[in-house]
Amino acid sequence: MTDPLRDLLEISCHSSSYPLAKGQQLFKCGDKTTHVYWLEQGLLCAYFVTLEGKEFCKEFYWQGDVIYGMRSLLGNEPLPYSVVALEPCNLLRLPVDVYRTLILQDPQWADYHREQLEQHLLIKERKEAFLLLNTPAQRVFAFHCDYDFLLHRIKDYQIASYLAMTPISYSRIKKRLNLT
């Protein structure tokens, strides 16, 4: 979290600390976002579950990330995924209605929101290209290079799911690339 953002949150009397225990859900599939969250410490995983019960990891959140529940924030729709704490977390939160008011009335908050939306779109487009244009081995290698700080914090089956492959494929590729 940047110092200017922390200053903005501290000015708002509506922000509060929100601890989350390992295994506790921040959002459940079907929820609507009630708060915008800033992750100060910990690790979270957003995931989809099929009707058959199979989980697909959408993304990971770590220190410094903002968690909006974008579909709910922008479209007032229920979220089609859940978010769970993989580690004990400490978040700051701000009610969505207060956040919306701030971005409409305060130029600093409006700029912050625009920048966050732009970053969100860039990240989504990069992930889409990453998944579509790279072989499974390239995806595994890139994940290990780019997110080495997460490897000891996330289970292999979650990484495999994020990389759009089975845990068995992930394990075989790791072994072939000498990443174990």
Secondary structure, 3 states (H helix, E strand, C coil): CCHHHHHHHHHCCCCEEEEECCCCEEECCCCCCCEEEEEEECEEEEEEECCCCCEEEEEEEECCCEECCHHHHHHCCCCCCEEEECCCEEEEEEEHHHHHHHHHHCHHHHHHHHHHHHHHHHHHHHHHHHHHHCCHHHHHHHHHHHCCCCCCCCCHHHHHHHCCCCHHHHHHHHHHCCCC
